[in-house]
Amino acid sequence: MNAMDKVADAYYAQRHWEEFRDRIVKKQLTYGNVVHDYFKIVDEMNRTKEELKQWNMN
Protein backbone atom coordinates (compact mmCIF):
# COMPACT_ATOMS: atom_id res chain seq x y z
CA MET A 1 0.00 0.00 0.00
CA ASN A 2 1.53 3.27 -1.03
CA ALA A 3 1.04 6.73 0.45
CA MET A 4 -1.68 7.71 -2.05
CA ASP A 5 -3.73 4.63 -1.12
CA LYS A 6 -3.50 5.53 2.57
CA VAL A 7 -4.54 9.12 1.84
CA ALA A 8 -7.44 7.91 -0.31
CA ASP A 9 -8.56 5.44 2.38
CA ALA A 10 -8.39 8.16 5.04
CA TYR A 11 -10.37 10.53 2.83
CA TYR A 12 -13.10 7.96 2.14
CA ALA A 13 -13.27 7.02 5.82
CA GLN A 14 -13.70 10.70 6.74
CA ARG A 15 -16.41 11.18 4.08
CA HIS A 16 -18.31 8.09 5.29
CA TRP A 17 -18.13 9.32 8.90
CA GLU A 18 -19.38 12.78 7.92
CA GLU A 19 -22.28 11.30 5.93
CA PHE A 20 -23.17 9.02 8.85
CA ARG A 21 -23.01 11.94 11.31
CA ASP A 22 -25.18 14.09 9.02
CA ARG A 23 -27.80 11.36 8.81
CA ILE A 24 -27.91 11.13 12.60
CA VAL A 25 -28.25 14.89 12.95
CA LYS A 26 -31.02 15.03 10.36
CA LYS A 27 -32.95 12.28 12.10
CA GLN A 28 -32.57 14.02 15.45
CA LEU A 29 -33.81 17.26 13.96
CA THR A 30 -36.75 15.47 12.39
CA TYR A 31 -37.53 13.75 15.71
CA GLY A 32 -37.24 17.11 17.49
CA ASN A 33 -39.70 18.68 15.08
CA VAL A 34 -42.15 15.83 15.57
CA VAL A 35 -41.92 16.13 19.36
CA HIS A 36 -42.32 19.92 19.17
CA ASP A 37 -45.41 19.60 16.96
CA TYR A 38 -46.87 16.95 19.27
CA PHE A 39 -46.57 19.13 22.36
CA LYS A 40 -47.92 22.13 20.46
CA ILE A 41 -51.01 20.13 19.47
CA VAL A 42 -51.48 18.79 23.00
CA ASP A 43 -51.22 22.35 24.36
CA GLU A 44 -53.85 23.56 21.88
CA MET A 45 -56.09 20.63 22.79
CA ASN A 46 -55.80 21.40 26.50
CA ARG A 47 -56.58 25.09 25.91
CA THR A 48 -59.63 24.13 23.86
CA LYS A 49 -60.84 21.85 26.67
CA GLU A 50 -60.42 24.67 29.20
CA GLU A 51 -62.29 27.10 26.94
CA LEU A 52 -65.13 24.59 26.53
CA LYS A 53 -65.34 24.07 30.30
CA GLN A 54 -65.52 27.83 30.86
CA TRP A 55 -68.14 28.20 28.14
CA ASN A 56 -70.24 25.38 29.68
CA MET A 57 -70.05 26.99 33.12
CA ASN A 58 -71.45 30.29 31.83
PDB file of N, CA, C, O and CB in Angstrom:
ATOM      1  N   MET A   1       0.847  -1.173   0.000  1.00  0.00           N
ATOM      2  CA  MET A   1       0.000   0.000   0.000  1.00  0.00           C
ATOM      3  C   MET A   1       0.896   1.242   0.000  1.00  0.00           C
ATOM      4  O   MET A   1       1.745   1.411   0.875  1.00  0.00           O
ATOM      5  CB  MET A   1      -0.965  -0.005   1.225  1.00  0.00           C
ATOM      6  N   ASN A   2       0.696   2.080  -0.969  1.00  0.00           N
ATOM      7  CA  ASN A   2       1.531   3.272  -1.032  1.00  0.00           C
ATOM      8  C   ASN A   2       0.863   4.447  -0.325  1.00  0.00           C
ATOM      9  O   ASN A   2      -0.257   4.322   0.170  1.00  0.00           O
ATOM     10  CB  ASN A   2       1.833   3.633  -2.487  1.00  0.00           C
ATOM     11  N   ALA A   3       1.529   5.552  -0.280  1.00  0.00           N
ATOM     12  CA  ALA A   3       1.042   6.731   0.449  1.00  0.00           C
ATOM     13  C   ALA A   3      -0.279   7.243  -0.119  1.00  0.00           C
ATOM     14  O   ALA A   3      -1.153   7.657   0.643  1.00  0.00           O
ATOM     15  CB  ALA A   3       2.087   7.846   0.408  1.00  0.00           C
ATOM     16  N   MET A   4      -0.439   7.222  -1.434  1.00  0.00           N
ATOM     17  CA  MET A   4      -1.679   7.707  -2.047  1.00  0.00           C
ATOM     18  C   MET A   4      -2.867   6.835  -1.662  1.00  0.00           C
ATOM     19  O   MET A   4      -3.970   7.344  -1.462  1.00  0.00           O
ATOM     20  CB  MET A   4      -1.538   7.751  -3.568  1.00  0.00           C
ATOM     21  N   ASP A   5      -2.652   5.523  -1.556  1.00  0.00           N
ATOM     22  CA  ASP A   5      -3.730   4.626  -1.124  1.00  0.00           C
ATOM     23  C   ASP A   5      -4.151   4.940   0.307  1.00  0.00           C
ATOM     24  O   ASP A   5      -5.342   4.948   0.619  1.00  0.00           O
ATOM     25  CB  ASP A   5      -3.286   3.153  -1.235  1.00  0.00           C
ATOM     26  N   LYS A   6      -3.187   5.195   1.167  1.00  0.00           N
ATOM     27  CA  LYS A   6      -3.497   5.535   2.566  1.00  0.00           C
ATOM     28  C   LYS A   6      -4.263   6.851   2.648  1.00  0.00           C
ATOM     29  O   LYS A   6      -5.219   6.970   3.415  1.00  0.00           O
ATOM     30  CB  LYS A   6      -2.202   5.626   3.401  1.00  0.00           C
ATOM     31  N   VAL A   7      -3.843   7.840   1.857  1.00  0.00           N
ATOM     32  CA  VAL A   7      -4.541   9.123   1.842  1.00  0.00           C
ATOM     33  C   VAL A   7      -5.960   8.947   1.324  1.00  0.00           C
ATOM     34  O   VAL A   7      -6.903   9.517   1.874  1.00  0.00           O
ATOM     35  CB  VAL A   7      -3.780  10.145   0.981  1.00  0.00           C
ATOM     36  N   ALA A   8      -6.112   8.155   0.262  1.00  0.00           N
ATOM     37  CA  ALA A   8      -7.442   7.908  -0.307  1.00  0.00           C
ATOM     38  C   ALA A   8      -8.331   7.178   0.702  1.00  0.00           C
ATOM     39  O   ALA A   8      -9.498   7.532   0.870  1.00  0.00           O
ATOM     40  CB  ALA A   8      -7.330   7.088  -1.613  1.00  0.00           C
ATOM     41  N   ASP A   9      -7.789   6.170   1.367  1.00  0.00           N
ATOM     42  CA  ASP A   9      -8.561   5.438   2.382  1.00  0.00           C
ATOM     43  C   ASP A   9      -8.982   6.365   3.521  1.00  0.00           C
ATOM     44  O   ASP A   9     -10.119   6.301   3.989  1.00  0.00           O
ATOM     45  CB  ASP A   9      -7.738   4.257   2.941  1.00  0.00           C
ATOM     46  N   ALA A  10      -8.073   7.220   3.961  1.00  0.00           N
ATOM     47  CA  ALA A  10      -8.394   8.161   5.037  1.00  0.00           C
ATOM     48  C   ALA A  10      -9.481   9.142   4.595  1.00  0.00           C
ATOM     49  O   ALA A  10     -10.389   9.463   5.361  1.00  0.00           O
ATOM     50  CB  ALA A  10      -7.130   8.930   5.474  1.00  0.00           C
ATOM     51  N   TYR A  11      -9.379   9.609   3.357  1.00  0.00           N
ATOM     52  CA  TYR A  11     -10.373  10.535   2.827  1.00  0.00           C
ATOM     53  C   TYR A  11     -11.747   9.870   2.771  1.00  0.00           C
ATOM     54  O   TYR A  11     -12.737  10.455   3.213  1.00  0.00           O
ATOM     55  CB  TYR A  11      -9.959  11.028   1.429  1.00  0.00           C
ATOM     56  N   TYR A  12     -11.814   8.648   2.228  1.00  0.00           N
ATOM     57  CA  TYR A  12     -13.097   7.955   2.143  1.00  0.00           C
ATOM     58  C   TYR A  12     -13.660   7.641   3.526  1.00  0.00           C
ATOM     59  O   TYR A  12     -14.870   7.730   3.735  1.00  0.00           O
ATOM     60  CB  TYR A  12     -12.947   6.671   1.340  1.00  0.00           C
ATOM     61  N   ALA A  13     -12.808   7.278   4.457  1.00  0.00           N
ATOM     62  CA  ALA A  13     -13.275   7.024   5.821  1.00  0.00           C
ATOM     63  C   ALA A  13     -13.855   8.297   6.431  1.00  0.00           C
ATOM     64  O   ALA A  13     -14.893   8.253   7.092  1.00  0.00           O
ATOM     65  CB  ALA A  13     -12.124   6.487   6.698  1.00  0.00           C
ATOM     66  N   GLN A  14     -13.196   9.419   6.214  1.00  0.00           N
ATOM     67  CA  GLN A  14     -13.698  10.695   6.736  1.00  0.00           C
ATOM     68  C   GLN A  14     -15.038  11.043   6.095  1.00  0.00           C
ATOM     69  O   GLN A  14     -15.960  11.467   6.792  1.00  0.00           O
ATOM     70  CB  GLN A  14     -12.676  11.827   6.484  1.00  0.00           C
ATOM     71  N   ARG A  15     -15.162  10.871   4.785  1.00  0.00           N
ATOM     72  CA  ARG A  15     -16.412  11.180   4.083  1.00  0.00           C
ATOM     73  C   ARG A  15     -17.551  10.291   4.592  1.00  0.00           C
ATOM     74  O   ARG A  15     -18.665  10.769   4.808  1.00  0.00           O
ATOM     75  CB  ARG A  15     -16.233  11.000   2.556  1.00  0.00           C
ATOM     76  N   HIS A  16     -17.270   8.996   4.782  1.00  0.00           N
ATOM     77  CA  HIS A  16     -18.306   8.094   5.292  1.00  0.00           C
ATOM     78  C   HIS A  16     -18.739   8.499   6.693  1.00  0.00           C
ATOM     79  O   HIS A  16     -19.929   8.455   7.001  1.00  0.00           O
ATOM     80  CB  HIS A  16     -17.803   6.645   5.296  1.00  0.00           C
ATOM     81  N   TRP A  17     -17.803   8.890   7.544  1.00  0.00           N
ATOM     82  CA  TRP A  17     -18.131   9.324   8.895  1.00  0.00           C
ATOM     83  C   TRP A  17     -18.990  10.575   8.861  1.00  0.00           C
ATOM     84  O   TRP A  17     -19.977  10.675   9.590  1.00  0.00           O
ATOM     85  CB  TRP A  17     -16.858   9.576   9.703  1.00  0.00           C
ATOM     86  N   GLU A  18     -18.616  11.541   8.008  1.00  0.00           N
ATOM     87  CA  GLU A  18     -19.385  12.781   7.923  1.00  0.00           C
ATOM     88  C   GLU A  18     -20.800  12.530   7.411  1.00  0.00           C
ATOM     89  O   GLU A  18     -21.754  13.135   7.899  1.00  0.00           O
ATOM     90  CB  GLU A  18     -18.674  13.781   7.016  1.00  0.00           C
ATOM     91  N   GLU A  19     -20.937  11.642   6.429  1.00  0.00           N
ATOM     92  CA  GLU A  19     -22.277  11.304   5.933  1.00  0.00           C
ATOM     93  C   GLU A  19     -23.101  10.621   7.016  1.00  0.00           C
ATOM     94  O   GLU A  19     -24.284  10.922   7.176  1.00  0.00           O
ATOM     95  CB  GLU A  19     -22.181  10.397   4.695  1.00  0.00           C
ATOM     96  N   PHE A  20     -22.493   9.711   7.757  1.00  0.00           N
ATOM     97  CA  PHE A  20     -23.166   9.023   8.853  1.00  0.00           C
ATOM     98  C   PHE A  20     -23.606  10.024   9.922  1.00  0.00           C
ATOM     99  O   PHE A  20     -24.746   9.984  10.385  1.00  0.00           O
ATOM    100  CB  PHE A  20     -22.242   7.952   9.468  1.00  0.00           C
ATOM    101  N   ARG A  21     -22.699  10.920  10.310  1.00  0.00           N
ATOM    102  CA  ARG A  21     -23.007  11.936  11.311  1.00  0.00           C
ATOM    103  C   ARG A  21     -24.145  12.842  10.844  1.00  0.00           C
ATOM    104  O   ARG A  21     -25.034  13.178  11.626  1.00  0.00           O
ATOM    105  CB  ARG A  21     -21.761  12.772  11.621  1.00  0.00           C
ATOM    106  N   ASP A  22     -24.117  13.239   9.566  1.00  0.00           N
ATOM    107  CA  ASP A  22     -25.175  14.088   9.022  1.00  0.00           C
ATOM    108  C   ASP A  22     -26.523  13.389   9.050  1.00  0.00           C
ATOM    109  O   ASP A  22     -27.543  14.015   9.340  1.00  0.00           O
ATOM    110  CB  ASP A  22     -24.840  14.502   7.600  1.00  0.00           C
ATOM    111  N   ARG A  23     -26.535  12.100   8.753  1.00  0.00           N
ATOM    112  CA  ARG A  23     -27.798  11.358   8.809  1.00  0.00           C
ATOM    113  C   ARG A  23     -28.349  11.321  10.227  1.00  0.00           C
ATOM    114  O   ARG A  23     -29.555  11.458  10.432  1.00  0.00           O
ATOM    115  CB  ARG A  23     -27.605   9.930   8.285  1.00  0.00           C
ATOM    116  N   ILE A  24     -27.465  11.136  11.206  1.00  0.00           N
ATOM    117  CA  ILE A  24     -27.908  11.129  12.605  1.00  0.00           C
ATOM    118  C   ILE A  24     -28.485  12.486  12.977  1.00  0.00           C
ATOM    119  O   ILE A  24     -29.552  12.566  13.586  1.00  0.00           O
ATOM    120  CB  ILE A  24     -26.740  10.765  13.551  1.00  0.00           C
ATOM    121  N   VAL A  25     -27.790  13.539  12.615  1.00  0.00           N
ATOM    122  CA  VAL A  25     -28.250  14.887  12.950  1.00  0.00           C
ATOM    123  C   VAL A  25     -29.602  15.164  12.301  1.00  0.00           C
ATOM    124  O   VAL A  25     -30.498  15.714  12.941  1.00  0.00           O
ATOM    125  CB  VAL A  25     -27.218  15.941  12.503  1.00  0.00           C
ATOM    126  N   LYS A  26     -29.749  14.788  11.046  1.00  0.00           N
ATOM    127  CA  LYS A  26     -31.023  15.033  10.362  1.00  0.00           C
ATOM    128  C   LYS A  26     -32.160  14.269  11.022  1.00  0.00           C
ATOM    129  O   LYS A  26     -33.265  14.795  11.154  1.00  0.00           O
ATOM    130  CB  LYS A  26     -30.921  14.643   8.888  1.00  0.00           C
ATOM    131  N   LYS A  27     -31.904  13.044  11.434  1.00  0.00           N
ATOM    132  CA  LYS A  27     -32.954  12.279  12.105  1.00  0.00           C
ATOM    133  C   LYS A  27     -33.289  12.895  13.449  1.00  0.00           C
ATOM    134  O   LYS A  27     -34.458  12.923  13.833  1.00  0.00           O
ATOM    135  CB  LYS A  27     -32.529  10.818  12.286  1.00  0.00           C
ATOM    136  N   GLN A  28     -32.296  13.390  14.174  1.00  0.00           N
ATOM    137  CA  GLN A  28     -32.567  14.025  15.455  1.00  0.00           C
ATOM    138  C   GLN A  28     -33.380  15.292  15.255  1.00  0.00           C
ATOM    139  O   GLN A  28     -34.295  15.579  16.027  1.00  0.00           O
ATOM    140  CB  GLN A  28     -31.262  14.339  16.190  1.00  0.00           C
ATOM    141  N   LEU A  29     -33.046  16.050  14.215  1.00  0.00           N
ATOM    142  CA  LEU A  29     -33.813  17.261  13.960  1.00  0.00           C
ATOM    143  C   LEU A  29     -35.241  16.912  13.579  1.00  0.00           C
ATOM    144  O   LEU A  29     -36.183  17.572  14.018  1.00  0.00           O
ATOM    145  CB  LEU A  29     -33.155  18.097  12.858  1.00  0.00           C
ATOM    146  N   THR A  30     -35.404  15.891  12.774  1.00  0.00           N
ATOM    147  CA  THR A  30     -36.747  15.472  12.391  1.00  0.00           C
ATOM    148  C   THR A  30     -37.510  15.014  13.625  1.00  0.00           C
ATOM    149  O   THR A  30     -38.666  15.398  13.806  1.00  0.00           O
ATOM    150  CB  THR A  30     -36.693  14.344  11.334  1.00  0.00           C
ATOM    151  N   TYR A  31     -36.899  14.212  14.469  1.00  0.00           N
ATOM    152  CA  TYR A  31     -37.526  13.751  15.709  1.00  0.00           C
ATOM    153  C   TYR A  31     -37.885  14.936  16.595  1.00  0.00           C
ATOM    154  O   TYR A  31     -38.963  14.971  17.189  1.00  0.00           O
ATOM    155  CB  TYR A  31     -36.594  12.784  16.463  1.00  0.00           C
ATOM    156  N   GLY A  32     -36.968  15.916  16.684  1.00  0.00           N
ATOM    157  CA  GLY A  32     -37.241  17.106  17.489  1.00  0.00           C
ATOM    158  C   GLY A  32     -38.432  17.877  16.970  1.00  0.00           C
ATOM    159  O   GLY A  32     -39.241  18.370  17.756  1.00  0.00           O
ATOM    160  N   ASN A  33     -38.553  17.991  15.659  1.00  0.00           N
ATOM    161  CA  ASN A  33     -39.699  18.684  15.080  1.00  0.00           C
ATOM    162  C   ASN A  33     -40.991  17.945  15.369  1.00  0.00           C
ATOM    163  O   ASN A  33     -42.011  18.569  15.665  1.00  0.00           O
ATOM    164  CB  ASN A  33     -39.518  18.847  13.579  1.00  0.00           C
ATOM    165  N   VAL A  34     -40.960  16.625  15.287  1.00  0.00           N
ATOM    166  CA  VAL A  34     -42.149  15.825  15.569  1.00  0.00           C
ATOM    167  C   VAL A  34     -42.569  16.014  17.019  1.00  0.00           C
ATOM    168  O   VAL A  34     -43.752  16.205  17.302  1.00  0.00           O
ATOM    169  CB  VAL A  34     -41.890  14.333  15.272  1.00  0.00           C
ATOM    170  N   VAL A  35     -41.616  15.963  17.935  1.00  0.00           N
ATOM    171  CA  VAL A  35     -41.922  16.130  19.357  1.00  0.00           C
ATOM    172  C   VAL A  35     -42.466  17.534  19.612  1.00  0.00           C
ATOM    173  O   VAL A  35     -43.433  17.698  20.356  1.00  0.00           O
ATOM    174  CB  VAL A  35     -40.664  15.871  20.225  1.00  0.00           C
ATOM    175  N   HIS A  36     -41.855  18.539  19.005  1.00  0.00           N
ATOM    176  CA  HIS A  36     -42.319  19.920  19.166  1.00  0.00           C
ATOM    177  C   HIS A  36     -43.758  20.061  18.681  1.00  0.00           C
ATOM    178  O   HIS A  36     -44.592  20.648  19.371  1.00  0.00           O
ATOM    179  CB  HIS A  36     -41.401  20.895  18.399  1.00  0.00           C
ATOM    180  N   ASP A  37     -44.053  19.524  17.497  1.00  0.00           N
ATOM    181  CA  ASP A  37     -45.408  19.603  16.962  1.00  0.00           C
ATOM    182  C   ASP A  37     -46.393  18.869  17.851  1.00  0.00           C
ATOM    183  O   ASP A  37     -47.513  19.340  18.051  1.00  0.00           O
ATOM    184  CB  ASP A  37     -45.458  19.037  15.552  1.00  0.00           C
ATOM    185  N   TYR A  38     -45.997  17.721  18.388  1.00  0.00           N
ATOM    186  CA  TYR A  38     -46.868  16.946  19.271  1.00  0.00           C
ATOM    187  C   TYR A  38     -47.251  17.763  20.504  1.00  0.00           C
ATOM    188  O   TYR A  38     -48.429  17.846  20.852  1.00  0.00           O
ATOM    189  CB  TYR A  38     -46.178  15.634  19.693  1.00  0.00           C
ATOM    190  N   PHE A  39     -46.261  18.367  21.166  1.00  0.00           N
ATOM    191  CA  PHE A  39     -46.569  19.133  22.364  1.00  0.00           C
ATOM    192  C   PHE A  39     -47.365  20.389  22.044  1.00  0.00           C
ATOM    193  O   PHE A  39     -48.175  20.832  22.859  1.00  0.00           O
ATOM    194  CB  PHE A  39     -45.292  19.502  23.089  1.00  0.00           C
ATOM    195  N   LYS A  40     -47.146  20.967  20.871  1.00  0.00           N
ATOM    196  CA  LYS A  40     -47.924  22.131  20.460  1.00  0.00           C
ATOM    197  C   LYS A  40     -49.393  21.744  20.290  1.00  0.00           C
ATOM    198  O   LYS A  40     -50.284  22.476  20.720  1.00  0.00           O
ATOM    199  CB  LYS A  40     -47.364  22.726  19.147  1.00  0.00           C
ATOM    200  N   ILE A  41     -49.641  20.598  19.664  1.00  0.00           N
ATOM    201  CA  ILE A  41     -51.012  20.126  19.465  1.00  0.00           C
ATOM    202  C   ILE A  41     -51.670  19.788  20.791  1.00  0.00           C
ATOM    203  O   ILE A  41     -52.836  20.117  21.009  1.00  0.00           O
ATOM    204  CB  ILE A  41     -51.032  18.906  18.546  1.00  0.00           C
ATOM    205  N   VAL A  42     -50.927  19.129  21.684  1.00  0.00           N
ATOM    206  CA  VAL A  42     -51.476  18.790  23.002  1.00  0.00           C
ATOM    207  C   VAL A  42     -51.824  20.063  23.769  1.00  0.00           C
ATOM    208  O   VAL A  42     -52.867  20.134  24.419  1.00  0.00           O
ATOM    209  CB  VAL A  42     -50.471  17.932  23.813  1.00  0.00           C
ATOM    210  N   ASP A  43     -50.954  21.065  23.694  1.00  0.00           N
ATOM    211  CA  ASP A  43     -51.224  22.345  24.356  1.00  0.00           C
ATOM    212  C   ASP A  43     -52.489  22.984  23.804  1.00  0.00           C
ATOM    213  O   ASP A  43     -53.321  23.470  24.571  1.00  0.00           O
ATOM    214  CB  ASP A  43     -50.036  23.301  24.186  1.00  0.00           C
ATOM    215  N   GLU A  44     -52.644  22.990  22.494  1.00  0.00           N
ATOM    216  CA  GLU A  44     -53.854  23.559  21.880  1.00  0.00           C
ATOM    217  C   GLU A  44     -55.095  22.781  22.300  1.00  0.00           C
ATOM    218  O   GLU A  44     -56.147  23.366  22.556  1.00  0.00           O
ATOM    219  CB  GLU A  44     -53.732  23.563  20.345  1.00  0.00           C
ATOM    220  N   MET A  45     -54.966  21.460  22.368  1.00  0.00           N
ATOM    221  CA  MET A  45     -56.090  20.634  22.789  1.00  0.00           C
ATOM    222  C   MET A  45     -56.496  20.960  24.221  1.00  0.00           C
ATOM    223  O   MET A  45     -57.683  21.089  24.520  1.00  0.00           O
ATOM    224  CB  MET A  45     -55.739  19.151  22.663  1.00  0.00           C
ATOM    225  N   ASN A  46     -55.508  21.093  25.105  1.00  0.00           N
ATOM    226  CA  ASN A  46     -55.795  21.404  26.501  1.00  0.00           C
ATOM    227  C   ASN A  46     -56.438  22.779  26.634  1.00  0.00           C
ATOM    228  O   ASN A  46     -57.363  22.948  27.428  1.00  0.00           O
ATOM    229  CB  ASN A  46     -54.516  21.338  27.335  1.00  0.00           C
ATOM    230  N   ARG A  47     -55.970  23.759  25.878  1.00  0.00           N
ATOM    231  CA  ARG A  47     -56.576  25.094  25.907  1.00  0.00           C
ATOM    232  C   ARG A  47     -58.016  25.042  25.428  1.00  0.00           C
ATOM    233  O   ARG A  47     -58.888  25.698  25.999  1.00  0.00           O
ATOM    234  CB  ARG A  47     -55.771  26.073  25.043  1.00  0.00           C
ATOM    235  N   THR A  48     -58.268  24.266  24.383  1.00  0.00           N
ATOM    236  CA  THR A  48     -59.628  24.135  23.864  1.00  0.00           C
ATOM    237  C   THR A  48     -60.535  23.505  24.908  1.00  0.00           C
ATOM    238  O   THR A  48     -61.674  23.940  25.078  1.00  0.00           O
ATOM    239  CB  THR A  48     -59.639  23.298  22.574  1.00  0.00           C
ATOM    240  N   LYS A  49     -60.051  22.489  25.610  1.00  0.00           N
ATOM    241  CA  LYS A  49     -60.843  21.854  26.668  1.00  0.00           C
ATOM    242  C   LYS A  49     -61.171  22.854  27.764  1.00  0.00           C
ATOM    243  O   LYS A  49     -62.304  22.895  28.246  1.00  0.00           O
ATOM    244  CB  LYS A  49     -60.094  20.650  27.260  1.00  0.00           C
ATOM    245  N   GLU A  50     -60.190  23.666  28.167  1.00  0.00           N
ATOM    246  CA  GLU A  50     -60.417  24.675  29.196  1.00  0.00           C
ATOM    247  C   GLU A  50     -61.436  25.710  28.727  1.00  0.00           C
ATOM    248  O   GLU A  50     -62.305  26.118  29.498  1.00  0.00           O
ATOM    249  CB  GLU A  50     -59.097  25.361  29.572  1.00  0.00           C
ATOM    250  N   GLU A  51     -61.336  26.132  27.484  1.00  0.00           N
ATOM    251  CA  GLU A  51     -62.292  27.101  26.939  1.00  0.00           C
ATOM    252  C   GLU A  51     -63.698  26.512  26.905  1.00  0.00           C
ATOM    253  O   GLU A  51     -64.669  27.211  27.196  1.00  0.00           O
ATOM    254  CB  GLU A  51     -61.867  27.541  25.525  1.00  0.00           C
ATOM    255  N   LEU A  52     -63.817  25.236  26.554  1.00  0.00           N
ATOM    256  CA  LEU A  52     -65.131  24.592  26.530  1.00  0.00           C
ATOM    257  C   LEU A  52     -65.712  24.476  27.942  1.00  0.00           C
ATOM    258  O   LEU A  52     -66.912  24.667  28.142  1.00  0.00           O
ATOM    259  CB  LEU A  52     -65.030  23.199  25.882  1.00  0.00           C
ATOM    260  N   LYS A  53     -64.862  24.166  28.911  1.00  0.00           N
ATOM    261  CA  LYS A  53     -65.338  24.072  30.302  1.00  0.00           C
ATOM    262  C   LYS A  53     -65.838  25.436  30.764  1.00  0.00           C
ATOM    263  O   LYS A  53     -66.893  25.525  31.393  1.00  0.00           O
ATOM    264  CB  LYS A  53     -64.207  23.559  31.247  1.00  0.00           C
ATOM    265  N   GLN A  54     -65.104  26.487  30.464  1.00  0.00           N
ATOM    266  CA  GLN A  54     -65.517  27.831  30.863  1.00  0.00           C
ATOM    267  C   GLN A  54     -66.807  28.230  30.155  1.00  0.00           C
ATOM    268  O   GLN A  54     -67.669  28.870  30.757  1.00  0.00           O
ATOM    269  CB  GLN A  54     -64.406  28.849  30.559  1.00  0.00           C
ATOM    270  N   TRP A  55     -66.944  27.864  28.902  1.00  0.00           N
ATOM    271  CA  TRP A  55     -68.141  28.200  28.141  1.00  0.00           C
ATOM    272  C   TRP A  55     -69.350  27.455  28.712  1.00  0.00           C
ATOM    273  O   TRP A  55     -70.439  28.023  28.796  1.00  0.00           O
ATOM    274  CB  TRP A  55     -67.948  27.860  26.643  1.00  0.00           C
ATOM    275  N   ASN A  56     -69.169  26.179  29.110  1.00  0.00           N
ATOM    276  CA  ASN A  56     -70.244  25.385  29.680  1.00  0.00           C
ATOM    277  C   ASN A  56     -70.646  25.885  31.043  1.00  0.00           C
ATOM    278  O   ASN A  56     -71.807  25.738  31.427  1.00  0.00           O
ATOM    279  CB  ASN A  56     -69.840  23.942  29.767  1.00  0.00           C
ATOM    280  N   MET A  57     -69.726  26.476  31.797  1.00  0.00           N
ATOM    281  CA  MET A  57     -70.046  26.995  33.124  1.00  0.00           C
ATOM    282  C   MET A  57     -70.852  28.281  33.044  1.00  0.00           C
ATOM    283  O   MET A  57     -71.592  28.603  33.973  1.00  0.00           O
ATOM    284  CB  MET A  57     -68.773  27.232  33.918  1.00  0.00           C
ATOM    285  N   ASN A  58     -70.723  29.016  31.956  1.00  0.00           N
ATOM    286  CA  ASN A  58     -71.455  30.289  31.829  1.00  0.00           C
ATOM    287  C   ASN A  58     -72.830  30.064  31.394  1.00  0.00           C
ATOM    288  O   ASN A  58     -73.591  31.019  31.234  1.00  0.00           O
ATOM    289  CB  ASN A  58     -70.788  31.218  30.874  1.00  0.00           C
TER     290      ASN A  58
END
